[in-house]
Amino acid sequence: MNYGVDRYKRPQKISLQEEKARQKSREEYLQSQVNMLWRTLPKREEEKTVAEARRYPSEPQENLLYFMEKNAPLLESWQREILRIVRKVSQYFYPQKQTQVMNEGWATFWHYTILNHLYDEGKVTERFMLEFLHSHTNVVFQPPYNSPWYSGYE
């Protein structure tokens, strides 16, 4: 998974006037829902700890490079610029990774189909076909575990 890529379009930022109008309407709604009777009750300990343990960010972030670029407090401007460049390059090459997987799948399918057709017509020998099937099976096989030779993990 590439964490420097936006796969979904973000909504456009709204204008300052529209944002102020929305904030005003939210505040009016909240004020209309206030019931002063609830303020007289003492708060429980659970409510205090939940308020203190607020999550940042409030929602999971899809694009980690963008999040770090915008929210990291200790980054200098040149470091933010490097993050931005890496993020933009990742965004640019993301569709190519998807099409690469698709192209590899089609190449594997057609290679197998064409060689089987040649074998059926008698144009290749059984020895060649067995070598091909051995090679093809080794290429297509995906082990059910994390093999360091297959996935690169150690």
MOTAFEN-V192127 format. One line per field, one symbol per residue. ss: DSSP state (H for helix, E for strand, L for the rest). psi: psi as a letter, one per 20 degrees, with the letter a starting at -180 (. if undefined). A space follows every 50 residues. Layout:
ss->???
psi->???
This chain:
ss->LLLLLLLLLLLLLLLHHHHHHHHHHHHHHHHHLLLHHHHHLLLLHHHHHH HHLLLLLLLLLLLHHHHHHHHLLLLLHHHHHHHHHHHHHHHHHHHHHHHH HHHHHHHHHHHHHHHHHHHHLLLLLHHHHHHHHHHHHHHHLLLLLLLHHH HLLL
psi->pojkpoiqpqqqqrrgghghgggghghgghhhipoihhiiqqqrhghghg hhkqpprhqqpgnhggghghiphjprhhhhhgggggghgghgighhhghg gghgghggghgggghhghghijiqrhgggggghgggghghpoqjrnphhg ijq.
